[in-house]
Amino acid sequence: MEEFIQEIFYYEDYYLEFYESLKPSVKKKFNWTLELIATIEKVPEKYFKYIIDSRGLFEVRVEVGSNIFRVFSFFDKGNLIILVNGFQKKTQKTPKNEIELAEKLKKQYFDGKENS
C-alpha cells in the first residue's frame, strides 16, 4: 500500500451524493483517481487541474468511455484536499453555475472553520 501524501476530505455530503449517483465503472475510476491524487507528488493535469480564473479551485477529472466527470476541490493547510460538488460534463466549457457553486461551498467551508 502506498503512503498518502495528500489527505482527501469530503465537505458535507456534496461529493458523496454525486458519487452515489454514478455507475460502478465510474465509481471505480473515481476511487483510482483519488488514490492517485493522494499518493503522488505531481499529479498529471489529465486527473487534477487548476481552474483558471477561479479562487483556488481544482478539478478532479475522470473519463470513462465518452463520459466526462468533474469534481471541484480546493486545498486547506497545504496537503488537505477538500472535495465539493461534482457533475457530468456535457459541453467543452465548464458550466459557470458549477464553478459558482464550488466557490460558494469553499467560502462556506472556510467561514465555518473560522466560526468554530
N, CA, C and O atoms as CSV, one atom per row, in Angstrom:
chain,resi,resn,atom,element,x,y,z
A,1,MET,N,N,0.841,-1.193,0.000
A,1,MET,CA,C,0.000,0.000,0.000
A,1,MET,C,C,0.878,1.244,0.000
A,1,MET,O,O,1.864,1.329,0.732
A,2,GLU,N,N,0.503,2.201,-0.830
A,2,GLU,CA,C,1.291,3.421,-0.943
A,2,GLU,C,C,0.980,4.374,0.206
A,2,GLU,O,O,-0.097,4.339,0.802
A,3,GLU,N,N,1.959,5.224,0.493
A,3,GLU,CA,C,1.800,6.207,1.561
A,3,GLU,C,C,1.054,7.429,1.024
A,3,GLU,O,O,1.334,7.905,-0.076
A,4,PHE,N,N,0.112,7.924,1.807
A,4,PHE,CA,C,-0.634,9.107,1.396
A,4,PHE,C,C,0.163,10.363,1.697
A,4,PHE,O,O,0.629,10.564,2.818
A,5,ILE,N,N,0.315,11.209,0.680
A,5,ILE,CA,C,0.978,12.494,0.893
A,5,ILE,C,C,-0.029,13.637,0.871
A,5,ILE,O,O,0.285,14.754,1.282
A,6,GLN,N,N,-1.224,13.360,0.396
A,6,GLN,CA,C,-2.342,14.306,0.442
A,6,GLN,C,C,-3.471,13.618,1.193
A,6,GLN,O,O,-3.689,12.416,1.038
A,7,GLU,N,N,-4.179,14.374,1.995
A,7,GLU,CA,C,-5.355,13.841,2.663
A,7,GLU,C,C,-6.580,14.386,1.947
A,7,GLU,O,O,-6.627,15.570,1.614
A,8,ILE,N,N,-7.568,13.539,1.707
A,8,ILE,CA,C,-8.769,13.958,0.988
A,8,ILE,C,C,-9.954,13.921,1.942
A,8,ILE,O,O,-10.175,12.945,2.659
A,9,PHE,N,N,-10.709,15.016,1.927
A,9,PHE,CA,C,-11.826,15.204,2.849
A,9,PHE,C,C,-13.052,15.582,2.021
A,9,PHE,O,O,-12.938,16.341,1.058
A,10,TYR,N,N,-14.203,15.068,2.380
A,10,TYR,CA,C,-15.451,15.411,1.680
A,10,TYR,C,C,-16.178,16.470,2.493
A,10,TYR,O,O,-16.524,16.229,3.650
A,11,TYR,N,N,-16.414,17.637,1.907
A,11,TYR,CA,C,-17.146,18.694,2.604
A,11,TYR,C,C,-18.639,18.378,2.556
A,11,TYR,O,O,-19.235,18.274,1.484
A,12,GLU,N,N,-19.223,18.230,3.730
A,12,GLU,CA,C,-20.628,17.860,3.882
A,12,GLU,C,C,-20.910,16.632,3.010
A,12,GLU,O,O,-20.074,15.730,2.957
A,13,ASP,N,N,-22.045,16.567,2.332
A,13,ASP,CA,C,-22.367,15.380,1.535
A,13,ASP,C,C,-22.360,15.639,0.029
A,13,ASP,O,O,-22.843,14.806,-0.737
A,14,TYR,N,N,-21.825,16.766,-0.402
A,14,TYR,CA,C,-21.904,17.130,-1.817
A,14,TYR,C,C,-21.249,16.096,-2.717
A,14,TYR,O,O,-21.861,15.627,-3.676
A,15,TYR,N,N,-20.000,15.737,-2.410
A,15,TYR,CA,C,-19.316,14.748,-3.239
A,15,TYR,C,C,-19.967,13.371,-3.095
A,15,TYR,O,O,-20.183,12.680,-4.091
A,16,LEU,N,N,-20.276,12.978,-1.879
A,16,LEU,CA,C,-20.813,11.635,-1.652
A,16,LEU,C,C,-22.157,11.422,-2.343
A,16,LEU,O,O,-22.422,10.335,-2.857
A,17,GLU,N,N,-23.001,12.441,-2.361
A,17,GLU,CA,C,-24.284,12.331,-3.075
A,17,GLU,C,C,-24.043,12.166,-4.577
A,17,GLU,O,O,-24.702,11.358,-5.231
A,18,PHE,N,N,-23.112,12.924,-5.111
A,18,PHE,CA,C,-22.748,12.799,-6.519
A,18,PHE,C,C,-22.198,11.392,-6.797
A,18,PHE,O,O,-22.604,10.735,-7.755
A,19,TYR,N,N,-21.284,10.949,-5.958
A,19,TYR,CA,C,-20.645,9.641,-6.108
A,19,TYR,C,C,-21.680,8.513,-6.108
A,19,TYR,O,O,-21.593,7.590,-6.917
A,20,GLU,N,N,-22.646,8.588,-5.212
A,20,GLU,CA,C,-23.677,7.547,-5.120
A,20,GLU,C,C,-24.524,7.448,-6.384
A,20,GLU,O,O,-25.101,6.395,-6.653
A,21,SER,N,N,-24.609,8.521,-7.161
A,21,SER,CA,C,-25.419,8.530,-8.385
A,21,SER,C,C,-24.700,7.904,-9.582
A,21,SER,O,O,-25.301,7.729,-10.642
A,22,LEU,N,N,-23.425,7.569,-9.421
A,22,LEU,CA,C,-22.608,7.101,-10.538
A,22,LEU,C,C,-22.710,5.596,-10.751
A,22,LEU,O,O,-23.033,4.843,-9.832
A,23,LYS,N,N,-22.429,5.175,-11.980
A,23,LYS,CA,C,-22.358,3.754,-12.314
A,23,LYS,C,C,-21.102,3.157,-11.664
A,23,LYS,O,O,-20.135,3.875,-11.412
A,24,PRO,N,N,-21.117,1.852,-11.395
A,24,PRO,CA,C,-19.955,1.207,-10.753
A,24,PRO,C,C,-18.621,1.452,-11.476
A,24,PRO,O,O,-17.595,1.629,-10.820
A,25,SER,N,N,-18.623,1.464,-12.798
A,25,SER,CA,C,-17.362,1.673,-13.531
A,25,SER,C,C,-16.813,3.085,-13.289
A,25,SER,O,O,-15.599,3.279,-13.230
A,26,VAL,N,N,-17.711,4.065,-13.149
A,26,VAL,CA,C,-17.278,5.446,-12.902
A,26,VAL,C,C,-16.807,5.579,-11.455
A,26,VAL,O,O,-15.817,6.260,-11.186
A,27,LYS,N,N,-17.505,4.936,-10.527
A,27,LYS,CA,C,-17.071,4.953,-9.123
A,27,LYS,C,C,-15.659,4.385,-8.992
A,27,LYS,O,O,-14.818,4.934,-8.280
A,28,LYS,N,N,-15.417,3.279,-9.691
A,28,LYS,CA,C,-14.108,2.637,-9.644
A,28,LYS,C,C,-13.022,3.584,-10.151
A,28,LYS,O,O,-11.943,3.666,-9.564
A,29,LYS,N,N,-13.306,4.294,-11.236
A,29,LYS,CA,C,-12.325,5.229,-11.802
A,29,LYS,C,C,-12.113,6.416,-10.859
A,29,LYS,O,O,-10.985,6.890,-10.720
A,30,PHE,N,N,-13.180,6.909,-10.205
A,30,PHE,CA,C,-13.017,7.984,-9.229
A,30,PHE,C,C,-12.145,7.513,-8.064
A,30,PHE,O,O,-11.257,8.243,-7.623
A,31,ASN,N,N,-12.390,6.304,-7.563
A,31,ASN,CA,C,-11.586,5.781,-6.463
A,31,ASN,C,C,-10.113,5.700,-6.863
A,31,ASN,O,O,-9.233,6.083,-6.091
A,32,TRP,N,N,-9.851,5.203,-8.069
A,32,TRP,CA,C,-8.483,5.095,-8.570
A,32,TRP,C,C,-7.841,6.482,-8.682
A,32,TRP,O,O,-6.694,6.677,-8.278
A,33,THR,N,N,-8.590,7.441,-9.235
A,33,THR,CA,C,-8.068,8.795,-9.437
A,33,THR,C,C,-7.777,9.479,-8.108
A,33,THR,O,O,-6.742,10.130,-7.961
A,34,LEU,N,N,-8.683,9.337,-7.132
A,34,LEU,CA,C,-8.457,9.957,-5.822
A,34,LEU,C,C,-7.261,9.326,-5.111
A,34,LEU,O,O,-6.514,10.017,-4.417
A,35,GLU,N,N,-7.079,8.025,-5.282
A,35,GLU,CA,C,-5.901,7.383,-4.686
A,35,GLU,C,C,-4.626,7.912,-5.346
A,35,GLU,O,O,-3.629,8.150,-4.665
A,36,LEU,N,N,-4.654,8.095,-6.648
A,36,LEU,CA,C,-3.518,8.661,-7.370
A,36,LEU,C,C,-3.191,10.057,-6.822
A,36,LEU,O,O,-2.035,10.362,-6.527
A,37,ILE,N,N,-4.210,10.886,-6.692
A,37,ILE,CA,C,-4.027,12.256,-6.192
A,37,ILE,C,C,-3.456,12.239,-4.776
A,37,ILE,O,O,-2.630,13.082,-4.427
A,38,ALA,N,N,-3.890,11.289,-3.970
A,38,ALA,CA,C,-3.453,11.215,-2.573
A,38,ALA,C,C,-2.044,10.670,-2.411
A,38,ALA,O,O,-1.414,10.891,-1.376
A,39,THR,N,N,-1.534,9.956,-3.421
A,39,THR,CA,C,-0.273,9.242,-3.214
A,39,THR,C,C,0.902,9.702,-4.071
A,39,THR,O,O,2.029,9.270,-3.826
A,40,ILE,N,N,0.685,10.557,-5.063
A,40,ILE,CA,C,1.851,11.002,-5.837
A,40,ILE,C,C,2.024,12.513,-5.717
A,40,ILE,O,O,1.062,13.267,-5.565
A,41,GLU,N,N,3.283,12.922,-5.791
A,41,GLU,CA,C,3.652,14.323,-5.577
A,41,GLU,C,C,3.108,15.233,-6.690
A,41,GLU,O,O,2.454,16.239,-6.415
A,42,LYS,N,N,3.383,14.869,-7.939
A,42,LYS,CA,C,2.973,15.715,-9.065
A,42,LYS,C,C,1.944,14.949,-9.895
A,42,LYS,O,O,2.284,14.056,-10.672
A,43,VAL,N,N,0.682,15.322,-9.707
A,43,VAL,CA,C,-0.417,14.636,-10.384
A,43,VAL,C,C,-0.565,15.218,-11.792
A,43,VAL,O,O,-0.626,16.439,-11.941
A,44,PRO,N,N,-0.623,14.377,-12.826
A,44,PRO,CA,C,-0.823,14.890,-14.189
A,44,PRO,C,C,-2.128,15.678,-14.309
A,44,PRO,O,O,-3.135,15.341,-13.686
A,45,GLU,N,N,-2.086,16.739,-15.129
A,45,GLU,CA,C,-3.274,17.575,-15.339
A,45,GLU,C,C,-4.455,16.782,-15.874
A,45,GLU,O,O,-5.603,17.195,-15.716
A,46,LYS,N,N,-4.188,15.670,-16.491
A,46,LYS,CA,C,-5.274,14.833,-17.006
A,46,LYS,C,C,-6.228,14.423,-15.881
A,46,LYS,O,O,-7.411,14.184,-16.125
A,47,TYR,N,N,-5.711,14.341,-14.637
A,47,TYR,CA,C,-6.509,13.886,-13.499
A,47,TYR,C,C,-6.826,14.967,-12.475
A,47,TYR,O,O,-7.808,14.852,-11.742
A,48,PHE,N,N,-6.007,16.017,-12.413
A,48,PHE,CA,C,-6.173,17.039,-11.374
A,48,PHE,C,C,-5.635,18.352,-11.919
A,48,PHE,O,O,-4.432,18.493,-12.140
A,49,LYS,N,N,-6.523,19.312,-12.136
A,49,LYS,CA,C,-6.121,20.535,-12.835
A,49,LYS,C,C,-6.654,21.773,-12.131
A,49,LYS,O,O,-7.785,21.793,-11.646
A,50,TYR,N,N,-5.814,22.812,-12.084
A,50,TYR,CA,C,-6.213,24.112,-11.538
A,50,TYR,C,C,-7.213,24.769,-12.486
A,50,TYR,O,O,-7.036,24.734,-13.704
A,51,ILE,N,N,-8.256,25.365,-11.927
A,51,ILE,CA,C,-9.256,26.074,-12.736
A,51,ILE,C,C,-8.829,27.528,-12.879
A,51,ILE,O,O,-8.832,28.287,-11.910
A,52,ILE,N,N,-8.465,27.900,-14.086
A,52,ILE,CA,C,-8.052,29.276,-14.368
A,52,ILE,C,C,-9.241,30.208,-14.109
A,52,ILE,O,O,-10.390,29.852,-14.371
A,53,ASP,N,N,-8.950,31.397,-13.594
A,53,ASP,CA,C,-9.966,32.405,-13.264
A,53,ASP,C,C,-10.863,31.973,-12.106
A,53,ASP,O,O,-12.000,32.432,-11.995
A,54,SER,N,N,-10.358,31.097,-11.247
A,54,SER,CA,C,-11.107,30.723,-10.045
A,54,SER,C,C,-10.327,31.218,-8.833
A,54,SER,O,O,-9.217,31.734,-8.960
A,55,ARG,N,N,-10.912,31.055,-7.681
A,55,ARG,CA,C,-10.247,31.443,-6.432
A,55,ARG,C,C,-9.659,30.205,-5.760
A,55,ARG,O,O,-10.056,29.842,-4.653
A,56,GLY,N,N,-8.716,29.566,-6.436
A,56,GLY,CA,C,-8.030,28.423,-5.852
A,56,GLY,C,C,-8.747,27.096,-6.012
A,56,GLY,O,O,-8.534,26.178,-5.220
A,57,LEU,N,N,-9.595,26.980,-7.028
A,57,LEU,CA,C,-10.300,25.720,-7.266
A,57,LEU,C,C,-9.499,24.818,-8.200
A,57,LEU,O,O,-8.808,25.278,-9.108
A,58,PHE,N,N,-9.617,23.525,-7.944
A,58,PHE,CA,C,-9.050,22.493,-8.805
A,58,PHE,C,C,-10.185,21.557,-9.193
A,58,PHE,O,O,-11.205,21.481,-8.507
A,59,GLU,N,N,-9.997,20.847,-10.300
A,59,GLU,CA,C,-10.990,19.843,-10.657
A,59,GLU,C,C,-10.326,18.477,-10.730
A,59,GLU,O,O,-9.248,18.311,-11.300
A,60,VAL,N,N,-11.012,17.501,-10.131
A,60,VAL,CA,C,-10.638,16.104,-10.270
A,60,VAL,C,C,-11.302,15.663,-11.566
A,60,VAL,O,O,-12.509,15.836,-11.739
A,61,ARG,N,N,-10.524,15.100,-12.469
A,61,ARG,CA,C,-11.005,14.811,-13.816
A,61,ARG,C,C,-11.052,13.312,-14.064
A,61,ARG,O,O,-10.050,12.616,-13.899
A,62,VAL,N,N,-12.221,12.818,-14.463
A,62,VAL,CA,C,-12.402,11.392,-14.733
A,62,VAL,C,C,-13.116,11.225,-16.067
A,62,VAL,O,O,-14.115,11.890,-16.344
A,63,GLU,N,N,-12.591,10.332,-16.880
A,63,GLU,CA,C,-13.239,9.970,-18.143
A,63,GLU,C,C,-13.448,8.463,-18.159
A,63,GLU,O,O,-12.529,7.695,-17.873
A,64,VAL,N,N,-14.658,8.053,-18.495
A,64,VAL,CA,C,-14.972,6.637,-18.660
A,64,VAL,C,C,-15.700,6.523,-19.992
A,64,VAL,O,O,-16.827,6.995,-20.138
A,65,GLY,N,N,-15.045,5.892,-20.960
A,65,GLY,CA,C,-15.608,5.844,-22.309
A,65,GLY,C,C,-15.694,7.264,-22.848
A,65,GLY,O,O,-14.710,8.002,-22.819
A,66,SER,N,N,-16.863,7.648,-23.339
A,66,SER,CA,C,-17.044,9.010,-23.856
A,66,SER,C,C,-17.636,9.942,-22.799
A,66,SER,O,O,-17.934,11.100,-23.094
A,67,ASN,N,N,-17.807,9.453,-21.582
A,67,ASN,CA,C,-18.376,10.268,-20.500
A,67,ASN,C,C,-17.273,10.949,-19.697
A,67,ASN,O,O,-16.265,10.337,-19.344
A,68,ILE,N,N,-17.490,12.228,-19.419
A,68,ILE,CA,C,-16.521,13.039,-18.685
A,68,ILE,C,C,-17.175,13.524,-17.403
A,68,ILE,O,O,-18.303,14.017,-17.413
A,69,PHE,N,N,-16.448,13.375,-16.291
A,69,PHE,CA,C,-16.956,13.787,-14.987
A,69,PHE,C,C,-15.930,14.697,-14.323
A,69,PHE,O,O,-14.725,14.550,-14.527
A,70,ARG,N,N,-16.427,15.635,-13.530
A,70,ARG,CA,C,-15.561,16.556,-12.803
A,70,ARG,C,C,-16.062,16.695,-11.375
A,70,ARG,O,O,-17.266,16.665,-11.119
A,71,VAL,N,N,-15.124,16.847,-10.451
A,71,VAL,CA,C,-15.434,17.181,-9.067
A,71,VAL,C,C,-14.526,18.335,-8.684
A,71,VAL,O,O,-13.311,18.261,-8.867
A,72,PHE,N,N,-15.111,19.401,-8.152
A,72,PHE,CA,C,-14.314,20.543,-7.724
A,72,PHE,C,C,-13.724,20.288,-6.355
A,72,PHE,O,O,-14.296,19.583,-5.524
A,73,SER,N,N,-12.566,20.882,-6.144
A,73,SER,CA,C,-11.869,20.723,-4.876
A,73,SER,C,C,-11.001,21.953,-4.633
A,73,SER,O,O,-10.818,22.793,-5.514
A,74,PHE,N,N,-10.473,22.033,-3.418
A,74,PHE,CA,C,-9.542,23.101,-3.065
A,74,PHE,C,C,-8.660,22.598,-1.931
A,74,PHE,O,O,-8.944,21.578,-1.302
A,75,PHE,N,N,-7.589,23.335,-1.689
A,75,PHE,CA,C,-6.647,22.940,-0.636
A,75,PHE,C,C,-6.932,23.697,0.655
A,75,PHE,O,O,-7.387,24.841,0.644
A,76,ASP,N,N,-6.651,23.024,1.762
A,76,ASP,CA,C,-6.662,23.644,3.079
A,76,ASP,C,C,-5.420,23.115,3.792
A,76,ASP,O,O,-5.193,21.906,3.809
A,77,LYS,N,N,-4.631,23.977,4.367
A,77,LYS,CA,C,-3.415,23.592,5.097
A,77,LYS,C,C,-2.430,22.825,4.220
A,77,LYS,O,O,-1.796,21.885,4.698
A,78,GLY,N,N,-2.290,23.191,2.982
A,78,GLY,CA,C,-1.253,22.615,2.138
A,78,GLY,C,C,-1.532,21.243,1.549
A,78,GLY,O,O,-1.600,21.106,0.328
A,79,ASN,N,N,-1.696,20.224,2.385
A,79,ASN,CA,C,-1.860,18.886,1.826
A,79,ASN,C,C,-3.226,18.268,2.132
A,79,ASN,O,O,-3.394,17.053,2.025
A,80,LEU,N,N,-4.190,19.087,2.507
A,80,LEU,CA,C,-5.553,18.613,2.742
A,80,LEU,C,C,-6.413,19.075,1.571
A,80,LEU,O,O,-6.583,20.273,1.348
A,81,ILE,N,N,-6.952,18.115,0.830
A,81,ILE,CA,C,-7.784,18.437,-0.331
A,81,ILE,C,C,-9.240,18.251,0.068
A,81,ILE,O,O,-9.630,17.197,0.571
A,82,ILE,N,N,-10.036,19.288,-0.161
A,82,ILE,CA,C,-11.451,19.267,0.176
A,82,ILE,C,C,-12.252,19.083,-1.114
A,82,ILE,O,O,-12.145,19.896,-2.032
A,83,LEU,N,N,-13.055,18.014,-1.187
A,83,LEU,CA,C,-13.903,17.767,-2.353
A,83,LEU,C,C,-15.284,18.376,-2.114
A,83,LEU,O,O,-15.853,18.259,-1.029
A,84,VAL,N,N,-15.808,19.030,-3.154
A,84,VAL,CA,C,-17.165,19.594,-3.058
A,84,VAL,C,C,-18.025,19.018,-4.182
A,84,VAL,O,O,-18.120,17.798,-4.313
A,85,ASN,N,N,-18.640,19.851,-4.976
A,85,ASN,CA,C,-19.629,19.399,-5.959
A,85,ASN,C,C,-19.016,18.705,-7.177
A,85,ASN,O,O,-17.916,19.030,-7.624
A,86,GLY,N,N,-19.773,17.739,-7.690
A,86,GLY,CA,C,-19.375,17.025,-8.890
A,86,GLY,C,C,-20.492,17.065,-9.917
A,86,GLY,O,O,-21.649,17.324,-9.585
A,87,PHE,N,N,-20.132,16.806,-11.175
A,87,PHE,CA,C,-21.123,16.820,-12.248
A,87,PHE,C,C,-20.580,16.071,-13.450
A,87,PHE,O,O,-19.377,15.834,-13.561
A,88,GLN,N,N,-21.483,15.701,-14.346
A,88,GLN,CA,C,-21.071,15.118,-15.620
A,88,GLN,C,C,-20.935,16.254,-16.610
A,88,GLN,O,O,-21.852,17.055,-16.787
A,89,LYS,N,N,-19.796,16.316,-17.247
A,89,LYS,CA,C,-19.511,17.400,-18.185
A,89,LYS,C,C,-20.046,17.019,-19.561
A,89,LYS,O,O,-19.672,15.987,-20.119
A,90,LYS,N,N,-20.926,17.862,-20.103
A,90,LYS,CA,C,-21.551,17.546,-21.388
A,90,LYS,C,C,-21.179,18.534,-22.483
A,90,LYS,O,O,-21.533,18.340,-23.647
A,91,THR,N,N,-20.456,19.603,-22.108
A,91,THR,CA,C,-20.022,20.593,-23.092
A,91,THR,C,C,-18.522,20.829,-22.921
A,91,THR,O,O,-17.930,20.428,-21.919
A,92,GLN,N,N,-17.919,21.482,-23.910
A,92,GLN,CA,C,-16.481,21.762,-23.873
A,92,GLN,C,C,-16.128,22.661,-22.687
A,92,GLN,O,O,-15.119,22.445,-22.016
A,93,LYS,N,N,-16.951,23.654,-22.439
A,93,LYS,CA,C,-16.693,24.626,-21.382
A,93,LYS,C,C,-17.359,24.181,-20.080
A,93,LYS,O,O,-18.491,23.698,-20.081
A,94,THR,N,N,-16.640,24.351,-18.973
A,94,THR,CA,C,-17.202,24.002,-17.663
A,94,THR,C,C,-18.337,24.962,-17.340
A,94,THR,O,O,-18.152,26.176,-17.421
A,95,PRO,N,N,-19.509,24.445,-16.976
A,95,PRO,CA,C,-20.650,25.322,-16.679
A,95,PRO,C,C,-20.336,26.313,-15.554
A,95,PRO,O,O,-19.836,25.942,-14.493
A,96,LYS,N,N,-20.646,27.579,-15.822
A,96,LYS,CA,C,-20.359,28.650,-14.873
A,96,LYS,C,C,-21.075,28.410,-13.543
A,96,LYS,O,O,-20.514,28.692,-12.485
A,97,ASN,N,N,-22.306,27.892,-13.584
A,97,ASN,CA,C,-23.047,27.672,-12.339
A,97,ASN,C,C,-22.362,26.634,-11.451
A,97,ASN,O,O,-22.456,26.725,-10.227
A,98,GLU,N,N,-21.677,25.654,-12.035
A,98,GLU,CA,C,-20.943,24.656,-11.244
A,98,GLU,C,C,-19.732,25.292,-10.560
A,98,GLU,O,O,-19.436,24.991,-9.403
A,99,ILE,N,N,-19.040,26.166,-11.275
A,99,ILE,CA,C,-17.899,26.882,-10.682
A,99,ILE,C,C,-18.392,27.793,-9.560
A,99,ILE,O,O,-17.786,27.847,-8.490
A,100,GLU,N,N,-19.495,28.509,-9.804
A,100,GLU,CA,C,-20.045,29.400,-8.774
A,100,GLU,C,C,-20.455,28.618,-7.526
A,100,GLU,O,O,-20.229,29.076,-6.406
A,101,LEU,N,N,-21.054,27.445,-7.712
A,101,LEU,CA,C,-21.429,26.610,-6.569
A,101,LEU,C,C,-20.182,26.177,-5.796
A,101,LEU,O,O,-20.174,26.224,-4.566
A,102,ALA,N,N,-19.146,25.763,-6.492
A,102,ALA,CA,C,-17.901,25.349,-5.832
A,102,ALA,C,C,-17.287,26.506,-5.048
A,102,ALA,O,O,-16.807,26.314,-3.931
A,103,GLU,N,N,-17.303,27.707,-5.631
A,103,GLU,CA,C,-16.766,28.894,-4.932
A,103,GLU,C,C,-17.583,29.168,-3.663
A,103,GLU,O,O,-17.021,29.490,-2.615
A,104,LYS,N,N,-18.903,29.040,-3.765
A,104,LYS,CA,C,-19.793,29.258,-2.614
A,104,LYS,C,C,-19.511,28.227,-1.515
A,104,LYS,O,O,-19.436,28.579,-0.338
A,105,LEU,N,N,-19.354,26.960,-1.898
A,105,LEU,CA,C,-19.083,25.899,-0.926
A,105,LEU,C,C,-17.716,26.089,-0.268
A,105,LEU,O,O,-17.551,25.817,0.921
A,106,LYS,N,N,-16.748,26.552,-1.038
A,106,LYS,CA,C,-15.421,26.829,-0.473
A,106,LYS,C,C,-15.524,27.926,0.574
A,106,LYS,O,O,-14.939,27.819,1.652
A,107,LYS,N,N,-16.265,28.978,0.261
A,107,LYS,CA,C,-16.456,30.081,1.218
A,107,LYS,C,C,-17.156,29.572,2.478
A,107,LYS,O,O,-16.745,29.901,3.590
A,108,GLN,N,N,-18.212,28.771,2.310
A,108,GLN,CA,C,-18.922,28.208,3.470
A,108,GLN,C,C,-17.976,27.374,4.332
A,108,GLN,O,O,-18.020,27.447,5.560
A,109,TYR,N,N,-17.130,26.590,3.690
A,109,TYR,CA,C,-16.185,25.740,4.410
A,109,TYR,C,C,-15.272,26.586,5.297
A,109,TYR,O,O,-15.138,26.322,6.492
A,110,PHE,N,N,-14.646,27.607,4.702
A,110,PHE,CA,C,-13.699,28.437,5.466
A,110,PHE,C,C,-14.424,29.319,6.490
A,110,PHE,O,O,-13.902,29.547,7.581
A,111,ASP,N,N,-15.618,29.815,6.152
A,111,ASP,CA,C,-16.393,30.585,7.131
A,111,ASP,C,C,-16.740,29.711,8.331
A,111,ASP,O,O,-16.667,30.163,9.474
A,112,GLY,N,N,-17.118,28.464,8.072
A,112,GLY,CA,C,-17.449,27.529,9.137
A,112,GLY,C,C,-16.263,27.227,10.030
A,112,GLY,O,O,-16.415,27.078,11.242
A,113,LYS,N,N,-15.087,27.134,9.440
A,113,LYS,CA,C,-13.866,26.887,10.234
A,113,LYS,C,C,-13.557,28.060,11.133
A,113,LYS,O,O,-13.158,27.880,12.283
A,114,GLU,N,N,-13.743,29.288,10.604
A,114,GLU,CA,C,-13.481,30.484,11.390
A,114,GLU,C,C,-14.406,30.594,12.586
A,114,GLU,O,O,-14.004,31.040,13.661
A,115,ASN,N,N,-15.655,30.181,12.388
A,115,ASN,CA,C,-16.678,30.342,13.424
A,115,ASN,C,C,-16.726,29.192,14.423
A,115,ASN,O,O,-17.526,29.217,15.358
A,116,SER,N,N,-15.879,28.185,14.234
A,116,SER,CA,C,-15.926,27.063,15.181
A,116,SER,C,C,-14.779,27.101,16.182
A,116,SER,O,O,-14.681,26.225,17.042
